[in-house]
Structures are given as C-alpha cells and as structure tokens.
Amino acid sequence: MVINGATSPRNSIEMRASTTDSSIPQNHFGSVSSCKDVTESQVTDLKEDPYMPVDESNPPPSFPPVDGGRQAWSFLLCATVLETLVWGLPLSYGVFLDYYETVFPDATPVLQQVGVVSTGIMYLFNPPLALYFAKHPHHRPRSMWFGLMLVASGLIAAAFAKQAWTLILVQGVMYAFGGICLYCPVTAYMFEWWQQRRGLASGILFSGTGLGGLVVPFIARALLRSYGRKTTCLAFAIVYTLLLSCAVPFIKPRLPLPRRQATALSIPMRALKGNTSRSERTQRSSLQAPERPTGRWRYLHSSAFWLLFSGVLLQGLGGFVPGTYLPSFATAINLSAPVGTLSIALMNLARIPGQILFGHLSDKVSARKLIIIMALASSVSVYAIWGSVAAVHGGTTSKPTGTGTAGLLIFSMVFGAFAGSYTALFPKFISIVAGNDPDLPQILYAFFSFARGVGNIASGPISTALLNMSSALSGTAKAAYGVQGYGALIIFTGGALLASGVGAGYKVSKRD
C-alpha cells in the first residue's frame, strides 16, 4: 500500500515479515536455505540490508568460500598453531614437575595437582563457555584476547612463584582459564569454514595436540636444565604472546557477526525508527520470534547422543593411562629412563598422521565402522603388545633387552595412532546428533570434550588404586603379565577401550 509515494510503516513491516517467513526460508543464524524464489527487488534489499538473511550455500562475493580458499586454510593453519601451543604446555607438565620437585622438595603432592587442575579446567569448563558463546557469539573474539592475556600472566607469575601452592593458581587455574577462552571459539568457527571436508580439517586441527605433546616437552626440558624455572617460564610467556598474537587475528568467523541479538525475522533497526504508534510497536514486537530455549537441549533426548557420550567417556578412562605410566613401567621392567621418554614422544608423534587419516576417513566412512576399528585396535594393542612386553620382560630379575625396548616403542606408536586419534571422530559424532542444526556443533563438541575430560580425571585415582592393589586380584594380574600392579592396570585399560565401542550402537538412531 503506497501513501503519497511511500510505503506505510505498518505495511513495510508486514511485507518484511511475509518475505522472511515464506519466500526466504532461513535457519537460526538467519541463513537462507533456498534462493530460487527470491525476486530482483529482494536481492537489492538483501545487499542494502545487513540484517537480511543470506544464503550460506551460495554466499555473495563478500563471503569467503567454505572447504577451501586462502582464508579457510589460513584459519586452519592458525587454529592448529593455537591448538599446539594451548594444549602442548599442560600435556608437558611432567617435565615441569620433575624440575619443580627439586625446587620444592617437600611439596610433591601439591605440585602433582597443577597438571590435573590445568587439564581438568580446560576439559570441564568447555560446556558452560560454549553455551555462553552460543548465546553471545560477539564475545568470542574478545575472549580470545582476554585468554591470551591470562595465559601470558599465568606463565609470568609462575616464573616468580615463591610457594608451591601458588603454582596451582597461576600455572594451573589462570593458565587453564586463559587456554579455554582462547580455544573454545575455534571449534565454533571450524563448523563455519569447513563443511564437506570437516573431518579432514578437524583431523589437521587436532593433530596439533600431538605436535605440542611431541615438541614442547623437549624444549621445556632443555630450557629448565640450562636456564632454570624463571627464564623458562618467561621465555614461554614471550613466545606464546608473540605466536598467538599473530595467529588470533586469522581465527575469525566466516560469517559476519550481527550487530544485535538475532531474531528469527531479523527486522532491521532502521525499520523500527521514526514516530510510530503503540499498536504498531506492539505488532512489530510480536513479529520477532523468541529464541528457542528448548532447541539447544533436545539432544539430551537422543539415544545417539548418550551412546556416543558413553563411548567417549569410556575411551577417556583408558586412553590417557599409557601416556601417564609408560615411563614408570619402563623403569619397572629395568629399561633405561630415556626409553620411557621416547615412548611418550613416539605416541604423540603417531597421533599426528592418525588424526589426519581418521579425520579424512570420517568424511567418507561410517562412524560406526571407525568406532569399532579404533576400539578393537586400541584394546588389542594394550593386551597383545603392552601385555606381552610385561609378561616376557617383567619381574625383578629380568634384564633389559632390545626386544623389550622395541616392543614398548611399537606399542606406543600403534596406541598413539588409534587411541590417540579418537578425537578426530568428534565432527562425525556431532553431525550424527545435530543434523543440520547450526546451534549445536560447538555445544556438542564441548560436551564430548567434557566426557573425555571426566574419563581422564577419573582414570587417575583408579589407576593409582590398581597399582597399589595387594589383594588377590593383584596377584592374579601379576601372574598374567608378570609386573606387580601393572597387570591390573593393563586389564583395566584394555577393557575400557574395548567398552568404548558402545558408541557404535548409535545406529539405532537411524542417522548416519
């Protein structure tokens, strides 16, 4: 309806609502799902109106392409650098622990908690932070710079710590909160930049964890031995600040952030300006669809989610045990100390190609098959290779042999390639549960990481209890594998990894 050559405010709003509701279907991000019926006038309005929905499958020239291109690969490279740095230091805390015990010789129980607190916070606080960012996506870029400040401050404070308990606060709590503020936005942006090749991209990203666990320990050990704690922590603070300051600007969303809280109809602010009656304002307010408070939680009613969640939890129970105890196991069977260190390095090294390979396969192969393969291969490597080394070379009278060293190193590589690459399947798990819902990927990733973190933390006291067992079960385990305590630990580890195959039962949800 035209009045004196202009469209009335009421009809303008009605036209906008009608266009948004019917002719341009959209998702929760305001994305157009089909542009076949869009008229030329609507295209012109789309270009002029920053709040008009945009077709993500066929983006305008101002939007970078998905699954490739300079910006997508730049994002992936810088995100992998961030993954390497943020996770590399907590995974290398054993090196710091060895040195800290010489500085604070009477505080070993306190010092042991620093690494647990650091990794625990980064795993367990991922879900609440992901839920917050899902509601306030414009806070993600700011949180990354805030996280960088916390990481650097924590390392600087660790350099000047005078008491052991302060290390829990600075290298544990402060570093962990900074690390998760840096890392949490990465997974959300990953699902914008990569879609058809998401598994491969995620495998490359997650391989940074293995790279960090391979490189950072050797650097930290060399610096601590040569220059001490103060110089080492300050050097890490400076290097991390420089590298992350270069990487963070490239870790950005593919789609522009809204200038206000998005609504389903995305009515532009300029349409709401001007002198309007109360009835018109009421009508406009009614056109704005409310947020979907229950949509983000509907996956809790999905059997697929709980089966996959349980599988991730069980995999976390067994997947971290060898990385913690292989050095002490090498000592228990009279192998030299460098063999234990080398076994950890090879395990992290094997994760790099393993993450990339299984990530690539997850784009092409059913997740059900990959879950079964990884569960079987991981448990068989524990029982057949690690268990054989324990059975043949266990006992206090055994002498170190080349076969014992070779067997332990082979186990490290096989275990790292399969069990250490399990997170490469997370994007596939997410697509099974979330479908095409754009709200869920980061939230689901956070909850799967939470499950893995719970398994990691729970495996600590369980493993300690198994190693200290003096009951009949310990004697049975010793008879089976020849090394006091480690037999029970090997049985538990292999059993947990085998049970992680329960995730393959997601097939009952008929989504793959």
C-alpha positions in Angstrom: 0.0 0.0 0.0 1.5 3.4 -1.1 0.7 6.6 0.7 2.0 9.8 -1.1 4.6 7.7 -3.0 5.8 5.9 0.1 5.1 2.6 1.8 3.3 2.9 5.2 5.3 1.7 8.2 2.8 -1.0 9.0 2.7 -2.5 5.5 6.5 -2.2 5.4 6.8 -4.4 8.4 4.2 -6.8 7.1 6.0 -7.1 3.8 9.2 -7.8 5.6 7.7 -10.4 7.8 5.9 -12.1 4.9 9.1 -12.1 2.8 11.1 -13.6 5.7 8.6 -16.1 6.7 7.5 -17.6 3.3 9.7 -16.7 0.3 13.0 -16.9 2.0 13.3 -19.9 4.4 16.0 -19.5 6.9 17.8 -21.2 9.8 18.5 -20.0 13.3 21.5 -18.0 12.0 19.3 -16.1 9.6 20.7 -18.1 6.7 18.7 -18.6 3.5 18.0 -22.2 2.7 16.8 -21.6 -0.8 17.0 -18.7 -3.1 15.1 -20.0 -6.1 12.1 -17.7 -5.4 13.9 -14.6 -4.5 12.9 -11.6 -6.7 15.3 -8.9 -8.0 13.9 -6.4 -5.6 14.6 -8.7 -2.7 18.1 -9.2 -3.9 18.6 -5.5 -3.9 17.2 -5.2 -0.4 19.4 -8.1 0.7 22.6 -6.2 -0.4 21.5 -3.0 1.3 20.2 -4.5 4.5 22.8 -6.0 6.8 20.2 -7.9 8.7 18.5 -9.6 5.7 19.2 -13.3 5.6 22.0 -14.5 3.4 22.4 -17.8 1.5 25.3 -19.6 3.1 25.3 -22.4 0.5 25.8 -19.8 -2.3 27.4 -16.9 -0.5 27.7 -13.5 -2.1 31.2 -12.4 -3.2 31.8 -10.7 0.1 31.7 -14.1 1.9 34.7 -16.3 1.6 34.1 -19.9 0.3 33.8 -22.9 2.5 36.1 -26.0 2.4 39.0 -24.2 0.8 40.4 -20.9 -0.3 43.1 -18.7 1.2 41.1 -17.6 4.2 39.8 -21.1 5.1 43.4 -22.5 5.0 44.8 -19.5 6.9 42.2 -20.1 9.6 43.0 -23.8 9.8 46.8 -23.2 10.0 46.5 -20.6 12.7 43.9 -22.7 14.6 46.4 -25.6 14.5 49.1 -23.4 15.9 46.8 -22.3 18.7 45.9 -26.0 19.4 49.6 -26.9 19.6 50.5 -24.1 22.0 47.5 -24.2 24.3 47.5 -27.9 24.8 51.2 -28.6 24.5 52.1 -27.0 27.8 49.6 -28.8 30.0 50.5 -32.1 28.3 54.2 -31.4 29.1 53.7 -30.7 32.7 55.5 -33.9 33.7 58.7 -32.2 32.6 58.0 -29.2 34.8 57.0 -31.5 37.7 60.4 -33.2 37.6 62.1 -29.8 37.9 59.7 -28.3 40.5 60.3 -31.2 42.8 63.9 -30.1 43.1 62.8 -26.5 43.9 60.0 -27.5 46.4 61.2 -31.0 47.6 58.6 -31.2 50.3 55.6 -30.3 48.2 55.3 -33.1 45.7 51.6 -33.9 46.4 50.7 -30.2 45.8 52.8 -30.0 42.7 51.1 -33.0 41.2 47.8 -31.2 41.3 49.0 -28.4 38.9 48.7 -30.6 35.8 45.4 -32.1 36.9 43.9 -28.7 37.6 45.1 -27.3 34.3 43.8 -30.1 32.0 40.7 -30.6 34.2 39.6 -27.0 33.9 40.1 -26.9 30.2 38.0 -30.0 29.7 35.3 -29.4 32.3 34.6 -25.7 31.7 34.3 -26.1 27.9 30.5 -26.8 28.0 29.4 -23.7 30.1 31.6 -21.5 28.0 30.3 -23.0 24.7 26.7 -22.4 25.9 27.6 -18.8 26.8 29.2 -18.1 23.4 26.2 -19.7 21.6 24.0 -17.0 23.1 26.6 -14.2 22.8 28.7 -15.0 19.7 30.0 -11.4 19.5 32.0 -12.1 22.7 34.2 -14.9 21.1 36.8 -12.6 19.6 37.2 -10.6 22.8 37.5 -13.8 24.8 40.5 -14.9 22.7 42.5 -11.8 23.5 41.4 -12.0 27.2 42.6 -15.6 27.2 45.9 -14.7 25.7 46.4 -12.2 28.5 45.6 -14.8 31.1 47.9 -17.4 29.6 50.8 -14.9 29.5 50.1 -13.6 33.0 49.9 -17.1 34.4 53.3 -18.0 32.9 54.9 -14.8 34.1 53.5 -15.4 37.6 54.8 -18.9 37.6 58.3 -17.6 37.0 58.2 -15.7 40.3 56.2 -18.1 42.4 57.7 -18.5 45.9 55.5 -21.3 47.2 54.3 -24.5 45.6 50.6 -23.8 46.1 50.8 -20.6 44.1 51.7 -22.7 41.1 48.2 -24.3 41.3 46.7 -20.8 41.0 48.9 -19.4 38.2 50.1 -22.3 36.1 47.0 -24.3 36.9 43.9 -22.2 37.2 45.0 -19.0 35.5 46.6 -20.7 32.5 43.7 -23.1 32.1 41.0 -20.4 32.0 43.1 -18.4 29.6 43.6 -21.5 27.4 39.9 -22.4 27.2 39.0 -18.8 26.4 41.4 -19.0 23.5 40.4 -22.4 22.4 36.6 -22.5 22.8 35.8 -20.2 19.8 38.0 -22.2 17.5 35.5 -25.1 17.3 32.6 -22.8 16.6 34.4 -21.2 13.7 35.6 -24.6 12.4 32.0 -25.5 11.5 31.6 -22.3 9.5 34.7 -22.6 7.5 34.6 -26.4 6.8 31.6 -28.5 5.9 32.1 -31.2 3.3 35.8 -31.7 4.3 35.2 -31.0 8.0 36.6 -34.4 9.2 39.9 -33.8 7.4 40.1 -30.2 8.6 39.4 -31.3 12.2 42.0 -34.0 12.0 44.6 -31.5 11.0 43.5 -29.2 13.8 43.5 -31.9 16.4 46.9 -33.2 15.3 48.3 -30.0 16.9 47.8 -31.7 20.3 50.1 -34.5 19.3 52.6 -32.0 17.8 52.5 -30.0 21.0 53.0 -33.1 23.1 55.9 -34.1 20.9 57.8 -30.8 20.7 57.1 -28.8 23.9 58.5 -31.3 26.4 61.9 -31.4 24.8 62.0 -27.6 24.6 60.9 -27.2 28.2 63.4 -29.8 29.5 66.3 -28.2 27.7 65.4 -24.7 28.9 64.8 -25.9 32.5 68.1 -27.7 32.7 70.1 -24.8 31.1 68.4 -21.7 32.5 66.1 -22.7 35.3 62.4 -22.0 36.1 62.3 -18.2 35.9 63.9 -17.9 32.5 62.0 -20.8 31.1 58.5 -19.5 32.2 59.3 -16.0 31.0 60.6 -17.4 27.6 57.3 -19.4 27.2 55.3 -16.3 28.1 57.1 -14.1 25.5 57.0 -16.8 22.7 53.4 -17.7 23.4 52.4 -14.0 23.3 54.1 -13.4 20.0 52.9 -16.5 18.2 49.3 -16.3 19.5 49.1 -12.6 18.7 50.0 -13.5 15.1 47.5 -16.4 15.0 44.4 -15.0 16.7 43.6 -12.3 14.0 43.2 -15.1 11.5 40.9 -17.2 13.7 37.7 -15.4 12.9 34.2 -16.3 11.8 33.4 -16.8 8.2 30.0 -15.1 8.5 29.7 -11.5 9.8 28.6 -11.2 13.4 25.2 -9.5 14.0 25.2 -6.0 15.4 22.4 -7.0 17.8 20.8 -10.1 19.2 19.5 -12.0 16.2 15.8 -12.8 15.9 14.0 -15.2 13.5 12.7 -12.3 11.4 15.8 -10.1 11.6 13.9 -6.8 11.2 16.5 -4.0 10.5 16.9 -1.3 13.1 16.2 1.5 10.6 12.7 0.0 10.1 12.0 0.4 13.8 13.0 4.1 13.9 10.6 7.0 13.5 7.4 8.1 15.1 5.1 5.1 15.4 2.1 4.3 17.4 2.0 2.0 20.4 -0.1 -0.5 18.4 2.5 -0.5 15.6 5.3 -1.0 18.0 3.3 -3.9 19.6 2.8 -5.5 16.3 6.4 -5.2 15.4 7.4 -6.7 18.7 5.1 -9.6 18.1 6.7 -10.3 14.8 10.0 -11.0 16.4 10.1 -14.7 17.1 11.5 -15.6 20.5 14.6 -17.7 21.0 14.2 -21.4 21.0 15.1 -22.2 24.7 14.5 -25.9 24.3 16.1 -26.4 20.9 19.6 -26.5 22.3 18.7 -29.2 24.8 16.8 -31.6 22.6 19.9 -33.7 22.0 19.6 -34.8 25.6 16.6 -36.9 24.5 18.6 -38.5 21.7 19.8 -42.1 22.3 22.6 -41.4 19.7 24.0 -38.7 21.9 24.1 -40.8 25.1 25.6 -43.8 23.3 28.3 -41.6 21.8 28.8 -39.7 25.0 29.3 -43.0 26.9 31.8 -44.2 24.3 33.8 -41.0 24.6 33.8 -41.3 28.4 35.0 -44.9 28.4 37.6 -44.1 25.8 38.8 -41.3 28.1 39.1 -43.7 31.0 41.6 -45.9 29.1 43.1 -43.6 26.5 45.2 -41.5 28.9 46.6 -44.3 31.1 49.6 -45.3 28.9 50.7 -41.7 28.4 50.9 -41.4 32.2 52.5 -44.7 33.2 54.7 -45.8 30.4 57.9 -44.1 31.8 57.4 -45.7 35.2 56.6 -49.0 33.5 59.8 -48.9 31.5 61.7 -48.4 34.8 59.7 -51.3 36.4 61.0 -53.7 33.7 64.5 -52.4 34.0 64.6 -50.4 30.8 66.6 -47.1 30.8 64.8 -43.8 31.6 65.2 -42.4 28.0 63.1 -45.3 26.7 60.1 -44.2 28.7 60.5 -40.6 27.5 60.9 -41.8 23.9 57.8 -43.9 24.2 55.7 -40.8 25.1 57.3 -38.8 22.2 56.5 -41.6 19.7 53.0 -41.9 21.0 52.4 -38.1 20.4 54.2 -38.4 17.0 51.8 -41.2 15.9 48.8 -39.0 16.8 49.7 -36.5 14.0 49.2 -38.8 11.0 46.5 -40.7 12.9 44.3 -37.7 13.5 44.6 -36.6 9.8 43.9 -40.1 8.5 40.9 -40.8 10.6 39.6 -37.3 10.2 39.7 -37.8 6.4 38.1 -41.2 6.7 35.3 -39.8 8.8 34.3 -37.8 5.8 33.9 -40.9 3.7 33.3 -43.9 6.0 30.5 -44.6 8.5 31.4 -43.5 12.0 30.1 -46.9 13.3 32.9 -48.7 11.4 35.6 -46.3 12.6 34.4 -46.6 16.2 34.7 -50.4 16.1 38.1 -50.3 14.4 39.5 -47.9 16.9 38.1 -49.7 19.9 39.4 -53.1 18.7 42.8 -51.9 17.6 43.3 -49.9 20.8 42.4 -52.7 23.1 44.3 -55.4 21.2 47.4 -53.2 21.2 47.1 -53.0 25.0 46.5 -56.7 25.6 48.8 -58.1 22.9 51.7 -55.7 22.7 51.9 -53.9 26.1 50.8 -57.1 27.9 53.3 -59.2 26.0 56.2 -56.9 27.0 55.1 -57.1 30.6 54.8 -60.9 30.5 58.1 -61.5 28.8 60.2 -58.8 30.5 58.5 -58.5 33.8 60.0 -59.5 37.2 62.8 -58.1 39.3 65.4 -60.5 37.9 64.8 -59.6 34.2 67.5 -57.8 32.3 66.8 -55.1 29.8 66.8 -56.4 26.2 66.3 -55.0 22.8 63.0 -56.8 22.3 61.6 -55.2 25.4 62.6 -51.7 24.2 61.3 -52.4 20.7 58.0 -53.9 21.9 57.3 -50.9 24.1 58.1 -48.4 21.3 55.9 -50.3 18.8 53.1 -50.3 21.3 53.5 -46.5 21.8 53.1 -45.9 18.1 50.2 -48.2 17.5 48.4 -47.0 20.5 49.0 -43.3 19.6 47.8 -43.8 16.1 44.5 -45.4 17.1 43.5 -44.4 20.7 45.3 -41.1 20.4 43.4 -40.2 17.3 39.9 -40.7 18.7 39.0 -37.1 18.8 39.2 -37.0 15.0 35.8 -38.7 15.1 34.1 -35.9 17.1 32.9 -33.9 14.0 31.3 -37.1 12.7 29.6 -37.6 16.1 28.4 -34.1 16.0 26.8 -34.4 12.6 25.0 -37.5 13.7 23.4 -35.8 16.6 23.0 -32.3 15.3 22.0 -32.9 11.8 21.6 -29.5 10.1 21.0 -27.5 13.3 23.6 -24.7 13.3 23.2 -24.1 17.0 24.5 -27.4 18.3 28.0 -28.2 16.8 30.1 -26.2 19.3 27.8 -27.2 22.2 28.1 -30.9 21.3 31.8 -30.7 20.9 32.1 -29.1 24.3 30.1 -32.0 25.9 32.1 -34.7 24.1 35.3 -33.0 25.3 33.7 -32.8 28.8 33.1 -36.6 28.7 36.7 -37.2 27.7 37.9 -34.9 30.4 35.8 -36.7 33.0 37.3 -40.0 31.9 40.8 -38.6 32.0 40.4 -37.2 35.5 38.7 -40.4 36.8 41.4 -42.6 35.4 43.9 -41.0 37.8 42.7 -42.3 41.1 41.5 -45.6 39.5 45.0 -46.2 38.1 46.6 -45.3 41.4 44.4 -47.8 43.2 45.1 -50.6 40.7 48.9 -50.0 41.0 48.7 -50.1 44.8 46.5 -53.2 45.0 47.7 -56.0 47.3 44.6 -58.2 47.1 44.1 -61.4 45.2 43.2 -59.5 42.1 46.7 -58.0 42.1 48.3 -61.4 42.4 46.2 -62.7 39.5 47.2 -59.8 37.4 50.8 -60.3 38.2 50.6 -63.9 37.2 49.0 -62.9 33.9 51.5 -60.2 33.0 54.5 -60.6 35.3 54.8 -57.0 36.6 53.4 -56.2 40.1 50.4 -53.9 39.8 50.7 -53.2 36.1 48.9 -56.3 35.1 45.7 -55.0 36.7 46.3 -51.6 35.1 46.7 -53.3 31.6 43.5 -55.3 32.1 41.6 -52.2 33.1 43.0 -50.1 30.2 42.2 -52.6 27.5 38.7 -53.3 28.9 37.8 -49.6 29.0 39.0 -49.1 25.4 37.1 -52.2 24.2 33.9 -51.0 26.0 34.2 -47.6 24.2 32.9 -49.4 21.2 29.4 -49.0 22.8 29.3 -45.7 20.8 28.8 -47.8 17.6 25.3 -48.5 18.9 24.2 -45.0 17.8 23.0 -46.8 14.6 19.7 -47.3 16.4 19.0 -43.6 15.9 18.9 -44.2 12.1 21.2 -41.3 11.5 24.4 -41.7 9.6 
